[in-house]
Amino acid sequence: MQERRCVWSILLGLAAVVSLLSACAQFVRAVPPGERAIEKPGHGLVFGRIAIMRDGTDQMLSMPGLSREFGWDLLQAESGEKYVMDPVTDGGLFAVALPAGIYHVTKLRYEDRAGLWEGNLPATFLVKPVDSTYLGTWEITLAGLGSGVRLSGRTLNHLSEDRDEFEHNYKINSRPIAIILLQSAKEGRLSLLRPRAEQ
Protein backbone atom coordinates (compact mmCIF):
# COMPACT_ATOMS: atom_id res chain seq x y z
CA MET A 1 0.00 0.00 0.00
CA GLN A 2 2.83 2.38 0.92
CA GLU A 3 4.60 1.54 -2.35
CA ARG A 4 1.45 2.29 -4.37
CA ARG A 5 1.10 5.71 -2.67
CA CYS A 6 4.72 6.45 -3.46
CA VAL A 7 4.23 5.59 -7.15
CA TRP A 8 1.09 7.78 -7.32
CA SER A 9 2.95 10.64 -5.66
CA ILE A 10 5.75 10.37 -8.21
CA LEU A 11 3.27 10.22 -11.12
CA LEU A 12 1.36 13.25 -9.81
CA GLY A 13 4.63 15.13 -9.36
CA LEU A 14 5.70 14.33 -12.93
CA ALA A 15 2.29 15.41 -14.27
CA ALA A 16 2.61 18.71 -12.41
CA VAL A 17 6.11 19.32 -13.82
CA VAL A 18 4.95 18.52 -17.39
CA SER A 19 1.97 20.83 -16.94
CA LEU A 20 4.20 23.66 -15.72
CA LEU A 21 6.65 23.18 -18.58
CA SER A 22 3.87 23.24 -21.17
CA ALA A 23 2.49 26.44 -19.64
CA CYS A 24 5.88 28.17 -19.83
CA ALA A 25 6.32 31.00 -22.27
CA GLN A 26 9.30 31.57 -24.52
CA PHE A 27 11.06 34.88 -24.04
CA VAL A 28 11.71 36.56 -27.37
CA ARG A 29 14.05 39.49 -27.82
CA ALA A 30 12.86 42.32 -30.04
CA VAL A 31 15.29 43.40 -32.76
CA PRO A 32 17.38 46.27 -31.31
CA PRO A 33 17.51 49.43 -33.46
CA GLY A 34 20.46 49.28 -35.85
CA GLU A 35 20.58 45.48 -35.86
CA ARG A 36 19.29 43.29 -38.68
CA ALA A 37 16.91 40.47 -37.73
CA ILE A 38 18.42 36.99 -38.01
CA GLU A 39 16.55 35.11 -40.71
CA LYS A 40 15.39 31.63 -39.72
CA PRO A 41 13.44 29.17 -41.88
CA GLY A 42 9.69 29.48 -41.28
CA HIS A 43 10.06 32.81 -39.47
CA GLY A 44 8.96 36.25 -40.54
CA LEU A 45 9.64 39.79 -39.36
CA VAL A 46 6.83 42.02 -38.12
CA PHE A 47 7.40 45.69 -37.47
CA GLY A 48 5.44 48.78 -36.56
CA ARG A 49 5.01 51.44 -33.91
CA ILE A 50 3.32 51.53 -30.50
CA ALA A 51 1.83 54.93 -29.59
CA ILE A 52 0.58 55.37 -26.01
CA MET A 53 -1.69 58.42 -26.16
CA ARG A 54 -2.73 60.58 -23.21
CA ASP A 55 -4.22 64.05 -23.66
CA GLY A 56 -3.33 63.97 -27.37
CA THR A 57 0.40 63.33 -26.78
CA ASP A 58 2.30 60.14 -27.60
CA GLN A 59 3.83 59.18 -24.25
CA MET A 60 6.40 56.92 -25.96
CA LEU A 61 7.93 60.00 -27.62
CA SER A 62 7.48 62.65 -24.92
CA MET A 63 10.14 63.54 -22.36
CA PRO A 64 13.35 62.22 -23.95
CA GLY A 65 15.64 60.42 -21.52
CA LEU A 66 12.75 59.00 -19.47
CA SER A 67 12.33 55.27 -20.07
CA ARG A 68 8.86 54.29 -21.23
CA GLU A 69 8.95 50.57 -21.94
CA PHE A 70 6.12 48.59 -23.50
CA GLY A 71 5.88 44.80 -23.47
CA TRP A 72 3.33 42.21 -24.55
CA ASP A 73 2.50 38.55 -24.17
CA LEU A 74 1.49 36.60 -27.26
CA LEU A 75 -0.30 33.33 -27.96
CA GLN A 76 0.22 31.66 -31.34
CA ALA A 77 -3.24 30.49 -32.45
CA GLU A 78 -2.23 27.28 -34.24
CA SER A 79 0.39 25.86 -31.87
CA GLY A 80 -0.75 27.32 -28.53
CA GLU A 81 2.85 28.48 -27.94
CA LYS A 82 3.20 31.46 -25.60
CA TYR A 83 5.72 34.24 -26.13
CA VAL A 84 6.79 37.13 -23.91
CA MET A 85 8.51 40.25 -25.20
CA ASP A 86 9.37 42.67 -22.43
CA PRO A 87 10.19 45.19 -23.67
CA VAL A 88 9.11 45.00 -27.27
CA THR A 89 9.93 48.73 -27.53
CA ASP A 90 11.15 51.59 -25.37
CA GLY A 91 10.66 54.35 -27.93
CA GLY A 92 7.65 53.34 -30.00
CA LEU A 93 9.24 51.59 -33.00
CA PHE A 94 9.55 47.81 -32.87
CA ALA A 95 10.60 44.83 -34.99
CA VAL A 96 10.26 41.18 -33.94
CA ALA A 97 11.13 37.91 -35.70
CA LEU A 98 8.63 35.13 -34.94
CA PRO A 99 7.56 31.78 -36.38
CA ALA A 100 4.91 32.25 -39.07
CA GLY A 101 1.30 32.17 -37.90
CA ILE A 102 -1.53 34.11 -36.31
CA TYR A 103 -0.81 35.72 -32.94
CA HIS A 104 -3.11 37.04 -30.23
CA VAL A 105 -1.90 39.75 -27.84
CA THR A 106 -3.00 38.45 -24.42
CA LYS A 107 -1.36 40.91 -22.01
CA LEU A 108 0.22 44.37 -22.08
CA ARG A 109 2.84 45.91 -19.81
CA TYR A 110 3.71 49.58 -19.82
CA GLU A 111 6.24 51.34 -17.60
CA ASP A 112 6.34 55.10 -17.16
CA ARG A 113 7.18 57.58 -14.42
CA ALA A 114 4.12 56.43 -12.40
CA GLY A 115 5.31 52.83 -12.29
CA LEU A 116 4.55 49.49 -13.94
CA TRP A 117 1.11 49.05 -15.52
CA GLU A 118 -0.44 45.77 -16.67
CA GLY A 119 -3.64 44.97 -18.50
CA ASN A 120 -5.09 43.97 -21.81
CA LEU A 121 -6.37 45.30 -25.08
CA PRO A 122 -6.96 42.21 -27.22
CA ALA A 123 -5.33 42.28 -30.64
CA THR A 124 -4.41 39.88 -33.43
CA PHE A 125 -1.74 39.95 -36.12
CA LEU A 126 -0.25 37.72 -38.81
CA VAL A 127 3.40 36.76 -39.27
CA LYS A 128 4.15 35.70 -42.84
CA PRO A 129 7.12 33.39 -43.51
CA VAL A 130 10.10 35.06 -45.20
CA ASP A 131 8.42 38.45 -45.76
CA SER A 132 8.51 41.51 -43.54
CA THR A 133 5.02 42.48 -42.41
CA TYR A 134 4.11 46.02 -41.44
CA LEU A 135 1.55 45.94 -38.60
CA GLY A 136 0.91 49.69 -38.52
CA THR A 137 0.89 52.15 -35.65
CA TRP A 138 -1.07 50.63 -32.77
CA GLU A 139 -2.49 53.70 -31.08
CA ILE A 140 -3.49 52.94 -27.49
CA THR A 141 -5.28 55.79 -25.72
CA LEU A 142 -5.37 56.00 -21.93
CA ALA A 143 -8.54 57.53 -20.47
CA GLY A 144 -8.93 58.48 -16.83
CA LEU A 145 -6.65 58.89 -13.85
CA GLY A 146 -5.85 56.72 -10.85
CA SER A 147 -4.62 53.15 -10.51
CA GLY A 148 -6.96 51.79 -13.18
CA VAL A 149 -7.55 53.34 -16.60
CA ARG A 150 -9.65 52.46 -19.61
CA LEU A 151 -7.90 51.88 -22.92
CA SER A 152 -9.10 52.37 -26.45
CA GLY A 153 -7.24 51.02 -29.45
CA ARG A 154 -6.99 51.53 -33.18
CA THR A 155 -4.41 50.80 -35.86
CA LEU A 156 -3.21 53.33 -38.42
CA ASN A 157 -1.16 52.92 -41.60
CA HIS A 158 1.78 55.35 -41.30
CA LEU A 159 4.25 53.37 -43.40
CA SER A 160 4.80 56.14 -45.94
CA GLU A 161 5.61 58.65 -43.13
CA ASP A 162 7.70 56.22 -41.05
CA ARG A 163 9.43 54.22 -43.78
CA ASP A 164 12.77 56.08 -43.62
CA GLU A 165 12.91 55.61 -39.84
CA PHE A 166 12.17 51.88 -40.14
CA GLU A 167 14.76 51.51 -42.89
CA HIS A 168 17.37 53.33 -40.80
CA ASN A 169 16.62 51.25 -37.66
CA TYR A 170 15.90 47.80 -39.09
CA LYS A 171 17.06 47.66 -42.75
CA ILE A 172 13.54 46.56 -43.80
CA ASN A 173 14.19 46.87 -47.53
CA SER A 174 16.15 43.61 -47.55
CA ARG A 175 12.87 41.61 -47.87
CA PRO A 176 9.47 42.11 -49.54
CA ILE A 177 7.07 44.09 -47.32
CA ALA A 178 3.44 43.09 -46.80
CA ILE A 179 1.03 45.55 -45.18
CA ILE A 180 -1.32 43.60 -42.90
CA LEU A 181 -2.42 45.87 -40.06
CA LEU A 182 -2.78 44.56 -36.51
CA GLN A 183 -6.45 44.14 -35.57
CA SER A 184 -7.15 45.82 -32.24
CA ALA A 185 -10.12 45.58 -29.92
CA LYS A 186 -11.73 48.96 -29.31
CA GLU A 187 -11.59 48.76 -25.51
CA GLY A 188 -9.38 47.36 -22.78
CA ARG A 189 -8.08 48.09 -19.30
CA LEU A 190 -4.75 48.90 -17.62
CA SER A 191 -4.02 48.76 -13.88
CA LEU A 192 -1.08 50.15 -11.92
CA LEU A 193 0.66 46.97 -10.77
CA ARG A 194 3.63 48.55 -8.99
CA PRO A 195 3.92 52.30 -8.28
CA ARG A 196 7.34 53.82 -8.95
CA ALA A 197 7.98 54.44 -5.22
CA GLU A 198 7.75 50.67 -4.57
CA GLN A 199 10.24 49.70 -7.29
Buried (B, 14 or more C-beta within 10 A) or exposed (E): EEEEEEEEEEEEEEEEEEEEEEEEBEEBEBBEBEEEBEEEEEBBBBBBBBBBBBEEEBBBEEEEEEEBBBBBBBBBEEEEBBBBBBBBBBBBBBBBBBBBBEBBBBBBBBBBEBBBBBBBBBBBBBBBEEBBBBBBBBBBBBEEEEEEBBBBBBBBBBBEEBBEBBEEBBBBEEBEBEEBBBBBBEEBEBEBBEEEEEE
